């Protein structure tokens, strides 16, 4: 069977759905490297009038070694230290945007140019026109970054301003417009924002940006793990954008909500570090996926594993094109709030692999403390036994099992 990984996005055919998100790996010079490795495109990062001291710190929670070994828990905290480059009048230099976009276009892959200004409409228009002169294929309007003043989410919380920005750019530029929203918003605000910018002229939505947070605290020193010296030499903790797999559930929720609410292409962002996570986003409705933090960790070559994994998955499932399964989960299962239609059961069962089980009893302790029907698990003759008449498949036993001896299986009647 011939597998086609290409996707159509706003009228442009991309050779695959994997894009570099707007992070340092998507700087103009990085597009050449990305193209050689096989990426479908990227959202160009940069364009400030002077280099901004932007960087990220990785962190794996101390709980990591106790509660199984879920690599999906690691996160990054992004920090921004050069506030002098954040201006209400003109944050980005149109000249730099044009030059950087032109250089990125030399790669031959799709170039999305990110634009992030304050409330000055003229600045947004200048940036958009500069990207168009540089040969950009698309614009991505950043109205969602939570950790820089006056731009990003500061703009995205003003619905009238969002609408006016999109209208102003649509009036002068012929480039397709994608607006980047933050899934940290409540459902009504997220959906209202998306519908409003689409009505104003946007043709696609990307979601999510980073989420505001504190990544952790060193309990021996009492210092935040993201801690810096200010210009007076004083220590300060940082509340800023959290990225990485820890935010994936929020990104997935954003895609699912928007898929049901709007009829435009969606680009999924947030915590994608392997092909399986990318497929999750696509099943919920994302036509493309953007990878930022993982691309910085693993480099441009990580695309090889993503492409190989996606192609093998599609062959195994009988999908000839990516479009065959985009949105399939949302369409079949009506992903949404649980109280809209009360649940009566989970059509699955927890299964114990007796060969792996050591009878440690951690699952018994967790079940007793978390399940509404205690005693669903007991250790009998050194092996955990589950009473399926009492088990509510809360999954706690699976999380705490140090031997990964507990798994879940779906009832056959509910499978395709």
N, C-alpha and C positions, 0 to 999 in steps of 0.2 A: 504494500500500500504506500502511495506517495503522500508524505506529510508536508503540508504547507504551513510554515511558521509565520508567514507574513500577515500583517493586519492593515486594514484601512482605517486611518484616523483623520477625521476632518478633511477627507478628500485626498490625503497623501498616503501612499502605500509605504509602510515601514517593513523592512525585511524580517523583523521579529518584534514582539511586544515589549522587549526589555530596554528601558531607558535609564541613563544615569540621572539621578535626581540632582537638584541644585545644591551641590556640596563641592568642596575643593577638588574632588576627582573629576568634576565636570568643568574645570577651567578650560579656557580655549585650547591650550597646548595638549590637554588630556584627550580631546576628541580624536586626535590622530591615533593615539594608543588604543582608545576604545574601538575605533573603526577596524584596526588591525586584528583585534581579538574577536570581533563579531557582534558588538552591541547594535541595537536597532536605531539608537539616537541618544540624545541627552538634553537636559535643560541647563544651558550654560550658566555658570556661576561666576560672579564677579561684576565688575563694571563700576566700582566706587571710584571717586576722584583720587583717592589714595588707598594703598593697601590697608585693609581692616584686619586687626588682630583677632581673627576668628578661628577657633579651634574647638576640639572636643575631647572629653575625658571619658574613657571607658570604665565600666563598673559592673561587677558581678555580685549580686547580693550574698551576704554571708550564709543565707538559708540554702544557697545552691547545693552545697555538699550534703545537706541533711534531707531535704525534700527531693529525693530522686536526683537526677542530673539533667534538668531541662535546660538545654543551652539557649532556649528561646527567652530566657529571663534577662540576659545581659542588656545593658542600656548605656547610652552615652549622654553626657550633659554638654550641651553646646554653649559656649560663652563668647561674649563680644566685649572687647575692651577698649576699642578706639571710638568713643562716642563723638569725637570731633568730626567724624565723617558722616554722621547722621544729621541731615539738615532738612528742615521743613520746606526749604526752597528748591533744592536740587541735590538729592543724595547721590545719584549715579551720574557719571559723565557721559553724555551722548556720544562724544568722540571715542571714548574707551569702549562703550557698548558696540558701536559700529565696527571698530577695529577688531575687537574680540570675536564678534559674530562672524565677520569675514574670515578670520583665521580658523574658527571652528568649522565653517562651511567647507574648507579645503579638505576635510576628512571624508566627505562624500556621504555621511550619514545625516539623518534628520536633526535639525537644530531648533530647539525651543529656546527662546530668549526670555529669561526671567526679568520682570520689571517690578520694582518695589520702591515707591515714593510715598510722600506724605499726602496731605490734602490738596496740594498744588496741582491742579489739572494740567497746567502747561508743562510741568515736569514729566508727568506721565505721557503726554503726547510726544514730547521731545524724545523720550527714551524709546517709545514705540516706533517712531519714524526712523530713529537711528538703527534700530534692529532691522527694520525693513530695508534700509539702504545697505546694511551689511549682508543681506541675503537670508535672513532667518526664515524658517518654514512656518513657525508658529510663535505666538506670544503666550507666555504664562504670567498672568498678573497675580503677584503675591499679595493676597489680602488676608494672610493667616499667620504669619510669623509672630509668636507670642513674646519674644525676648529682645526685641529692639524697639526703642521708643519712637513714636510718631509714625512709624510705617507698619506694614504687616497687619496684624490683628487690630491695631489701633485704627486703621482704616476700615477693616472688615467688620467692625462693630457699628459703623455708621452706614446704614443701609442706603440712605440717600447719596452719600458720597460714593459708595461702590457703584451705584447705578450711573451716576454722572461720569465717573471715570471710564467705565466701559463704553458709554455712549460717545464720549469725547474721542476715544481712540477709534471706535468703530467708524466714526464720521470721517476720519482722515487716513486710516490705514486699511489696506485690503488683506492683511494677514489674518488667518484664523486666530481667534482669541480663546484661551483656556484660563479660567479663574481658579486659583488655588485657595481652597477653603480649609477650615480647621474642624476636625471631627470632635474636638473638645466642646464645641457648642452644643446646646440642647437641640433636640430633634427639630422643633418648630423653627428655631432660628436658622439652623443649617439648611433646612428645606426652603425656607423663605428666602434666604440669601441666594441659593442656587437658582431658584425660579426668577428672582429679580434680575440677576446678572444675565441670565439667558434671554429674558425679555429685552434687556438693554443691548444685546448683540453678541454675547458670548456663545461659542459653539460647543464648548466642552467644559467639564469640571474636573479638577484634580483634588484629591483628598487623601491623607491629611498632612498638615505641617507638624512640626514638633509640638509637644505638649508642655506647658509650664510646670516646673517642679523642682524639688531638691533631691538630688540623686542619693544622698546618704550622709551620715555623720560618723566620723572617727570617734568611737566612744572612749578611747584612751586619752585623746587630747581635747575632745569636745569640739573640734574644728569640722566644719562642713567639708565634704570630700571635694567639692568645687570651692576653693578658697584662694583669693588673690590679694596682692598688695595694691592698694589704690595709689594715686599720685603723691599722696602724703606719706607713703610707707606704712599705712595701716592695713591690717588684715580685714577682709570683708568676705562674707559668704555670698554665694551666687544663686539666685533663683532664675532659671532660664529654661531653654528648650530641651526636653528629653526626647531622644530618638532611640532607634534600635528595636529589637524584637519585643521588648517590654511594652511597647505601645501598639503592637500589631492588632490586638482585639479592638482597640478604638478605631484604627484605620479600617478594619473590616466592617465594623458597624457603620462607619460613614459611607462606605461604598454601598452597603446593603440598603441603607435609608434612601440614598439618592437614586439608586437604580429603580426603586419603586415610585419615586416622586417626579423624576424628570426623564425626558426622552432625548438625551444627548450622550455622546461618548464620555466615559469616565476613565481617569487615570488614577490607579490605586497606589498609595504611598504609605509606608509605615511598617518597619520591622521585617522587611523581606530579606532573608539571608540565604534562602535555598529555593529550589524550583517548586517544592511543595507549597510553600507560603505564597508564591506567585500564583499558583493554580487556585488556591483558596480565594484570592482576590478576584481572579477571572471568573470563577464559578459564581461569585456574588454579583458580578456585573462590570468589572473593570476590563476594558479593551486593551489597555497598556498598563504596565506597572513600572514604578520608578524606584530605583535602589540607590540609597545614599550612604548611610553609615556602613553597611556591609561592603560597599565598593571601596571605602577607605581602608577597611580592615584587611580585605582579601585581595585588593587590587583588581585591575581590569580583566585579568585572566579568569576571574570567577564566572564570567559569562559562559565559558565552555561547559561547565557543569550544569548551568541553568538551561542552556539549549539542549544538551544531551538528555537531561532529566525530563524536560517538557516533551521532547520528541518521543522518548520511550513511553511516557505516560499516554500521549495521544495515540500511539500505535496500539498500546495495550487496550485502550478504551474504544478504539475504532473511530477516532475523530480524525478527519482529513484536514481540517483547518481549525484555527483558534476560535473563529466565530461559531463553530459548532457547539462550544460549551460555555461561551461567555454568558453569564447571567442565568445559567441553568439551575443553580441552587435557589436563587431568589424567586425565579418563576415557578418552580415546583413546590417550594416549601413556605412561601409567603413569609419570609423572615421579618419579624417585627416584635413588638412588645408582648410579653406573655399574657397580660391581662385583657388583651383585645379578644382573645378566645381561650378561656381557661383550659389548662391541660389536665388530662385524666391519667396519663401514664407516660413513662419513657419507654419506647419500644426496644429496649436493649437489656443485656444482662452482664453482670460482672463475673468473670471467669478466673479461677485460680489454676495456675500451672503447678501441679503438685511436685513436679521434679525440681522446680526452682525454689519453692517455698521452704523456708527454714523454721517456720513456726515461731518467729520472734514475737508475734503478738502486737506489733505496732498498728496493724490494721484494726484489731479488736478495740484498742484504746481510742483510735480516731473515730471508729464507727459509733462507739458508745457516747462520744462527746458531740457528734455532729448529726447523726441520723435521727429523724423523728420517730423511728422505730428501733430502739437500741437492741443489742444482741442479734443483729443480722449476721454477724460473723463470730465464729468461735474456732478455737484451735483444738482439733481432735486428733489424737495420736501424732502430734507434731506437725500437723498440716492445717492450714486455714480452710474452713468450710463455710460457704455462704448459704444462708436460708433465703432463697429467692422470693418466698412469700412475704418476707419482712424487709428485704432490701429495696431501697428507693433509688438505686444507681446514682448516688450523689458523687461518686468517683473519688471520694476522700481516701478510701483504702488503696486505690491505685497510685495516688500521689505519694503517700507515705511509705509504700513498700520499697525497702532498700534493695531488694533482689529483682525488682520489676517482674514479679511473679503474677501480678494481677492485670488482666486486660479486659477489654469490653467487646462484646459481640452484639450485632443487631439482629433482631428477630427476622427470619427469612421473609416473612409475609410483607415486610416494609421495604425490602430491597428490590432493586430493579431486576 
